């Protein structure tokens, strides 16, 4: 199927196309006044190495995500294949309450106080530099203040609406 010259692309068709786009699964976390928040994402990447900067896209229509902008810190935790149950929980699958999700893993703090997953492949501890709102989502740009290297293991990716190991 070839889609060109469409005045408006159907969001359902777009989502079907994005399902074929493999993404590395990560959990972005923050903490503010004793409240923890974590969300499974695939829309995150490096922006620059000078200075070290990453970006993360989050659903702006979920008011629970406002805490990321309020806290001004976040950690981007890249998951390994064995983290699939953790990724599912932080994606809201299985009905695990938000605060209880953190009990499914071992967490630590680095510089910013955002929760860092002890056995993540790599975690980037960030201070929020800027937020850009775009349609239904917002993009957070983070200055990397510290990193934590976990054990080497196959990566967890999301493709065709399911988790896969790479």
Secondary structure, DSSP 4 states (H G I P E B T S, - for coil): ----S-SS--HHHHHHHHTTS-EE-EEEEEEETTEEEEEEES-EEEEEETTEEEEEEEETT-GGGHHHHHH-EEEEEEPBGGGHHHHHHHTTGGG--HHHHGGGS-EE--SS---EETT-SEEEEEEEEEEEEETTEEEEEEEEEEEEE----PBEEEETTEEEE-
